[in-house]
Amino acid sequence: METPARRGKSWTFLTNHARVLISIARRPTIRVRDVAQEIGITERAAQLIITDLEEAGYLTRTRVGRRNTYTVNAERPFRHPAEADHDVRDLLALFTDQSTYA
């Protein structure tokens, strides 16, 4: 059976926004640089995504000394109308070891 990777097509099921949210949910004190490296995007792209997530109410950033600590609002719904009746709690529970999202 031929897979998309074998045909040279590169795509994934999760967006970079979802990956950033999951990464921060796993490690709330993670640095933007580490988020970018983990996901494979630039620091600037990671910062823009974090800003998007903050503006939409999915994240809250708190400054602690020289570092940021993030709080994820897992009760926010998915943005697309087809999934808007679900919140991101299910996604986070699937991809993190934290029972707080389950």
C-alpha positions, 0 to 999 in steps of 0.5 A: 500500500502506498502512503502519502510519504512514499508518493512525495506528498508532505502533509499532516493531520495536525496544524502547527497551532495544534502542535504549539498548544500541545507542546505548551500543555505538556510543558507550561514553562517551555521557551518559544525557542524550544517550541519552535525546535520541537515542532520544526518551525522558526521562532518567529512562527512559534511566537506568532502562533502563541500570540494567535492562541492568546488572542483567541483565549486558548492560552494565558501568559504569565511572566515569572521572573525572566520566563513565561508560564502558560496556562491552557484554557482547555474549555475553549471550543475548536475553531472550525464550525464542524468541530465547534461542539467539542473543546480542545480538552479532548485533543490535549488529553489525547496527546499529553499525559496530564489527566487534568485535560481528560 
